[in-house]
Amino acid sequence: MSKSLKILATILAVAAIPYAQAIMVTVDAKVNSSSGGSGFDTGIDLVTGQAFGASADLDDLWSAGTLPRWSNADGLDGDLFATGFDESGQAAGTKIGQDFGLWNQDGASFHYGSLVGQIGAGSFFKLGTSFAGNANATGRLLLYYWDSNSGDNAESIKVTFKIGDGKPVPDQGGLILSFLGLGMLFLFSRMKKRQ
């Protein structure tokens, strides 16, 4: 293996976040509503700073009621149109979702229909369709469908979690700077050898 490939392999290895386990759960829009429901107990206990990630399929939808209130885990943050094969049951091209603004609850503010988490007694945070970060508190991870009224909610989404081995996720900005620095060192060493 060339020296360049060895350096690249080392950089990629540093960037990998170690995960100890992965699980999948199903969160229900009605039962697990932040207003009128209860948080879905993931069975995951986290400690402050522990790395974890979550993802939900962009095409997995749930609803806050009559049209146009369908969204994925990112919430009602823009126009969404039926595919003809999605959970809405609407014909392809029908507008099934739109931005309804933010719902404010317990000091947190997110788009209606967002997938939101809470660790122990910590503050709410948005997971959406993709999340990677560190636990903001110590305790059990609960999941919610973020809204003001659970009465007309429907459907559920599947969420996959990757739980870290106790090490924090490296800061992305710091990683980028580290990679740039390593790249510059590599280039300078190559230039020096040519002189």
Secondary structure, DSSP 8 states (H G I E B T S, - for coil): --HHHHHHHHHHHHH---EEEEEEEEEETTTTBTTTS--EEEEEEE-TT-EEEEE--TT--EESSSSSBEE-TB-S-S-EE--SSSTT---TT-EEE----EEEETTEEEETTBEEEEETTS--EE-TTEEEEE-SSSEEEEEEE--S--TT-B-EEEEEEEEESS-----HHHHHHHHHHHHHHHHHHHHHHH-
